[in-house]
Amino acid sequence: AGASEAIARREAELHAAVVQRDRLVAEIHHRVKNNLQIVASLLNMQGERIGDAGRRAEFTVARERVQALAALHRHLDTEAGAPVVPLAPLLRELAHQVLAMATAEVEADEVTLPAEQATSLALLVTEALLNVNRHAFPEGGTAAVRLSLHRRDGVARLVVEDDGVGLPEDRVEGMGLSLIRGFAAHLGGEARLEAARGTRLVVEFPLA
């Protein structure tokens, strides 16, 4: 009886320790999210004080990248042990958050990623949507964007497609596309641009 009581007491202590750890992890993520929102607000305020349109646009891009990380922390699930992120609600929030003159259709399977991979995916999607803002409709107008994520045979396929002006023949790869390729490589996949009605970005990467 004494041994059984000792084992039960030890299990209770371990359970309490796990609960406390999970509570602390959740609190850390909450504070990080709040701090990122503060940084994004400061960037926004600073950007509004800049008269030069080009420099102001750079502040907008920096703010959107920070807000993407804040959105990621809002969707972190820490209850299953290692933090994971359900991608469908994250993609919907990013589309609503980043796209300026565009309406978005988001279609995503129920897929989760570890926090580190989800960070790369969130930043990749943000860069792709920022590219839509910058290039899809240079003369104004409203873009329609389709954002999808599907899984098949252990591989995820992300597609960001717009109905804008398409790829110019003399295009030069800028920082945004370079970042997209880097984030795709971190996911273990690759990114490719395809000519469609407008522009289609396809990223395929393996799921654990």
Buried (B, 14 or more C-beta within 10 A) or exposed (E): EEEEEEEEEEEEEEEEEEEEEBEEBBEEBEEBBEEBBEBBEEBBEEBEEEEEEEEBBEBBBBBBBBBBBBBBBBBBBBEEEEBBBBBBBBBBBBBEBBBBEBEBEBEBEEBBBEBEBBBBBBBBBBBBBBBBBBBBBEEEEEBBBBBBBEBEEEEBBBBBBBBBBBBEEEEEEEEBBEBBBBBBEBBBBEBEBEEBEBBBBBBBBEBE
